């Protein structure tokens, strides 16, 4: 699996921030306490997947190189 795109659904995000804890170089919280992608290359794919899986509301959507959704 190769992650090529990371999307944070800001309507779903509740600012719990486990993504920031797992992959702080990739995710941060903005002034609205919503996650956003800082640098998609700051962590390996396994860490990014773990960060997405840690989200309690599945607000992080991952896509492969072909544009297919691979998580959730």
ROMIZA-329496 format. One record per residue (C-alpha): chain; x, y, z; residue number from 1. Coordinates in Angstrom, 2 decimals, padded with zeros to 5 digits. Layout:
> chaine	c1	c2	c3	num
> A	X	Y	Z	NUM
...
//
This chain:
> chaine	c1	c2	c3	num
> A	000.00	000.00	000.00	1
> A	001.31	003.41	-000.98	2
> A	-000.50	006.47	000.33	3
> A	-000.51	009.29	-002.18	4
> A	-003.22	011.57	-000.80	5
> A	-004.44	012.44	002.71	6
> A	-007.75	014.23	003.23	7
> A	-009.11	015.48	006.55	8
> A	-012.91	015.79	006.59	9
> A	-013.23	018.98	008.60	10
> A	-016.96	018.43	009.12	11
> A	-016.22	015.13	010.87	12
> A	-013.11	016.23	012.79	13
> A	-013.78	016.83	016.50	14
> A	-010.25	017.95	017.43	15
> A	-009.45	014.91	019.58	16
> A	-005.94	015.04	018.05	17
> A	-004.72	011.43	018.21	18
> A	-003.50	011.99	014.64	19
> A	-001.24	014.78	015.92	20
> A	000.03	012.51	018.71	21
> A	000.83	009.64	016.32	22
> A	002.16	011.73	013.41	23
> A	002.91	015.29	014.60	24
> A	004.92	016.13	011.50	25
> A	002.01	015.22	009.26	26
> A	-000.98	016.59	011.22	27
> A	-001.58	019.68	013.33	28
> A	-004.66	021.42	014.73	29
> A	-005.67	024.83	013.41	30
> A	-007.31	027.74	015.24	31
> A	-010.70	025.97	014.96	32
> A	-009.22	022.91	016.68	33
> A	-009.55	020.91	013.47	34
> A	-006.81	018.69	012.06	35
> A	-005.08	019.56	008.83	36
> A	-002.18	018.10	006.86	37
> A	001.11	019.93	007.39	38
> A	003.51	017.65	005.49	39
> A	002.31	014.34	004.00	40
> A	005.94	013.24	003.59	41
> A	006.87	013.78	007.26	42
> A	006.07	010.16	008.21	43
> A	006.03	006.76	006.56	44
> A	002.82	005.21	005.25	45
> A	002.48	002.87	008.22	46
> A	002.58	005.79	010.68	47
> A	000.08	007.77	008.62	48
> A	-002.27	004.76	008.55	49
> A	-001.93	004.38	012.34	50
> A	-002.76	008.09	012.75	51
> A	-005.85	007.71	010.55	52
> A	-006.94	004.59	012.45	53
> A	-006.52	006.46	015.75	54
> A	-009.13	009.05	014.73	55
> A	-012.27	008.39	016.79	56
> A	-014.57	009.68	014.03	57
> A	-012.65	008.40	010.97	58
> A	-012.17	011.92	009.64	59
> A	-008.89	011.05	007.89	60
> A	-009.31	009.53	004.44	61
> A	-006.36	007.94	002.67	62
> A	-005.98	007.31	-001.06	63
> A	-003.49	005.27	-003.05	64
> A	-001.58	006.30	-006.17	65
> A	-004.52	005.31	-008.39	66
> A	-006.93	007.55	-006.45	67
> A	-008.66	004.63	-004.74	68
> A	-009.75	005.15	-001.15	69
> A	-007.74	002.78	001.05	70
> A	-008.94	003.99	004.47	71
> A	-011.48	003.94	005.99	72
//
